[in-house]
Amino acid sequence: MTTLRDKIIIITGGTSGIGEGCSRHFAALGARVVIASNQAGPGSALERELRAAGHTADFVFTDVASEASVQALIAHTVELHGRIDGVHCNAGVWAQGKVTGFDDAVWNRVMDVNVKSVFWTAKHVVPVMERQGAGVIVITTSVAAFVGFPSHALYCASKAALEALVRCLAVDHAGKVRVVGLCPGTIDTPMLAATCAGWDKPKAELYAEVARRIPVRRLGQPLDVAQAAAFLLGDESGYINGTSLVLDGGTMALPPW
Ligand SMILES: NC(=O)c1ccc[n+]([C@@H]2O[C@H](COP(=O)([O-])OP(=O)(O)OC[C@H]3O[C@@H](n4cnc5c(N)ncnc54)[C@H](O)[C@@H]3O)[C@@H](O)[C@H]2O)c1
């Protein structure tokens, strides 16, 4: 059975959706979690709740798009716990539209939060993990890296960049740092709910239609992703490096017609 007992794990975007599920699940598996996001209220509430349940949890307000903020997060975690065993780079944003409708500001926001954040996190955590002799970085990518979702060029490009980063970081730092991608399909989170805005049907109806098209006939839940992430952050996955695990209920296995 997977255990994360006493492992020090940072989860970015750890206060909502997939990240919140990971914060809760990692804590339940014995990890000392450092929950990082730009949601101060939910972060403090989650910290309180996990501590009240007997877990070790700290919320650190972080803007992952800022190198200084990420650097401070890493430094603060080392101050708190003396080491960092795992980082789950999970914070992300979504933007809808075709290339003709985007401007520099939207490009920068999506690329900064989704991609640059992982660059800066790796830059500052790799030296810590190399000093320790071990560490794992798990990066939430998306099936959007592999398929052309209509009107999602920017989001898809950002996720494809992360798939490349998984490979490059894994090769550059192999032996001490393991780097693995986690590639979800359709997961029931506030981000997914936001994608339903502007459709002519209620969310429940849209979700039911999507579920019918997924081979396992249901949307993924944050816990589905958290369980896989815990395995990848744990000691039982020690030979998995430089690749991504797809969690999509079989959607990508469907024939394309
Ligand atoms: N929900 C899905 O179907 C799905 C599918 C594939 C991949 N993903 C990816 O999973 C990850 C989590 O998404 P989710 O669906 O749980 O979304 P969500 O909107 O529920 O959560 C996103 C989290 O990222 C945080 N965040 C955003 N910008 C930030 C910033 N600048 N600094 C710090 N934190 C920031 C938010 O505060 C929030 O905690 C994202 O990377 C997303 O792209 C989601």
The ligand as an ORCA input file, in Angstrom:
! r2SCAN-3c Opt
* xyz 0 1
  N      -9.891     19.486    -14.389
  C      -9.460     18.862    -15.480
  O     -10.248     18.241    -16.210
  C      -8.001     18.872    -15.820
  C      -7.564     18.024    -16.849
  C      -6.222     17.992    -17.187
  C      -5.325     18.790    -16.493
  N      -5.753     19.616    -15.518
  C      -4.749     20.416    -14.825
  O      -4.808     20.108    -13.449
  C      -4.320     21.215    -12.679
  C      -5.313     21.543    -11.596
  O      -6.525     21.950    -12.229
  P      -7.967     21.874    -11.534
  O      -8.889     21.335    -12.544
  O      -7.866     21.269    -10.198
  O      -8.258     23.462    -11.451
  P      -8.676     24.446    -10.265
  O      -8.986     25.724    -10.952
  O      -9.688     23.805     -9.403
  O      -7.329     24.601     -9.431
  C      -6.239     25.329     -9.909
  C      -5.352     25.708     -8.747
  O      -4.227     26.453     -9.262
  C      -4.059     27.595     -8.443
  N      -3.396     28.682     -9.176
  C      -3.786     29.279    -10.319
  N      -2.950     30.285    -10.623
  C      -2.002     30.324     -9.649
  C      -0.884     31.157     -9.393
  N      -0.548     32.160    -10.208
  N      -0.147     30.905     -8.288
  C      -0.485     29.903     -7.444
  N      -1.539     29.092     -7.630
  C      -2.295     29.304     -8.723
  C      -5.449     27.986     -8.008
  O      -5.416     28.808     -6.859
  C      -6.049     26.610     -7.728
  O      -5.712     26.207     -6.411
  C      -4.092     22.338    -13.693
  O      -2.732     22.369    -14.039
  C      -4.923     21.914    -14.882
  O      -4.444     22.456    -16.080
  C      -7.071     19.680    -15.147
*
